[in-house]
Every structure is written in structure tokens, then in C-alpha cells.
Amino acid sequence: MQQEEMSFWDHLEELRWTLFRSILALFVFTIAGFAVMPYLFDNVIMAPCYADFITFRWMCKVGNMLPFLPDFCNEDYHVNIVNIKLATQFFTHMTTSFWLAVLLTFPYLMFEIWKFISPALYENEKKSVSVVFLFGTGMFFLGCAVGYFMVFPMTLRFLATYSLSSAITEQVSLESYMDNFLMLIFIMGIVFEMPLVSWLLSTVGLINRSLFHKYRRHAIVFLLVAAAFITPSGDPFTLSIVFFPLYGLFELSAFFVKKAPVEEEEETGEEIL
């Protein structure tokens, strides 16, 4: 059963408190992030700039078994980060603290959204939606982890070691580094929400499973291009470790959407026979 219907002003008041709690949580975590940011910057954010980053060490071990891979065992690898604007370090400190707060409070923000919309749902709807919210939160963090441990380090290593001319000294600005760091990590977090988005679109009747069957070949080509763009190093192994998770998301999305009416009728007919 649904709860007692709320008036417009009750909804507005509840929305106001939801926004207040969410903003307060972001503010508190931003302050905490600002305090620990120098440590995190040295040990987490800047870690992919060095040869001993965990992904590079793992790729070095794999490369010893698969000789066709690029050389990840080069101990001299290091990306020099420079600051060319007076206030960039201060603003980077602030903005990175905020995005860290967004990342850490994401489960709580999802809970606040759930708490706001749940009174309008029936009991059976609450169960399914709560599972979806938990799944979406987990997928977001999984996507961010893939972005941090795989996509960003591979992209950084290729671009930072790419040489157009020996007369050019490679130095990466702090602003450019942070833009790519945050963009790739959060983009991967959003990309991993594809199954959740597909489920929502299916729920409102905008897509069904036949769409995924019809455009599977197109999707494979698009995902290969996207993986090649994300990991421009060009070797098949690096390309595959980005492509296969993306393709897995496509198939997982197809699993979560509803079947087309024709497909349901065919399955019903087969069961009768």
C-alpha cells in the first residue's frame, strides 16, 4: 500500500530538507577532504606518474609472460607535473576536495534520493527499486575503480611517453593532469551505470531487448572504437582489457531490459507446445 498522500507543500518541504542534508554532507566531506588532500595527492592521485604504480607492476609481470606487450618494466618512467599559473594549486586543492566528497558521499546521496521518492511507491516497487539503487551504486564505484587503475594510467603512460620530436621536453601541467584524471574516472563511473539507465528506460517503455539484438554488431564496432580512443597505445591486450568490460556492460544492460512483446509471445507459444 502507498502511504498517505502528501500535499504539494509537504513534498516541497521534504525536498528542501533532502537538499539541505545532501549539501551538508558534501560540505562536511569537502572540509575533511581538504584536510587530507596533500597526503592523498602524493599517494593516490599522483601515483600513476611513477613506474611503481600497481597497474604498471602487474602489467610488467604479465608482459614477462606475453612478450608482444609494450614494456611496462621501465623503472625510469616518470611524468613531470608542473604548475604554470599562480593560483592553480590552491584551486586544485579545493576542487579535488569537492570531487572526493562527491565520490565518498555518493551512497548517501543515493539514499537521500531513495528516501524522497519511496513514499510514492508501492511495497513491491520499493523492493525492486532499492535493489536497483544498491546495484547502481556498486557499479558506479566499480567504474571509478576501472578508470583509476586501468583507463587513466594507460592513457597517461601512452600520451606522456609519446614523442613527436626529440627537441620537445615533455612536461604536463597540473591543470591538464587533473582535468584528465577526474574526467576519465568519473566518465567510467557513469559508463558503468549503463545497465541501470537501460533498466529505467525499459521500465518507462522506451527500449526493449530487441533493440540490443538488432544493434549488437553496431555496438561492438562502436565499443571497439571507444576502447581504442580510451587506450590509444594500440596493442591488442590493452585494447581488450578495456573493450571486454564495456561489452560486458552492453550484454548486462540487455539482460536488465524487458523483452519485446513479440519475443514474449514466442516464448509463451513454445511453452504451450
Secondary structure, 3 states (H helix, E strand, C coil): CCCCCCCHHHHHHHHHHHHHHHHHHHHHHHHHHHHHHHHHHHHHHCHHHECCCHHHHHHHHHHHHCCCCCCCCCCCCECCEECCCCCHHHHHHHHHHHHHHHHHHHHHHHHHHHHHHHHHCCHHHHHHHHHHHHHHHHHHHHHHHHHHHHHHHHHHHHHHHCCCCCCCCCCEEHHHHHHHHHHHHHHHHHHCCHHHHHHHHHHCCCCCHHHHHHCHHHHHHHHHHHHHHHCCCCCHHHHHHHHHHHHHHHHHHHHHCCCCHHHHHHHHHHHHC
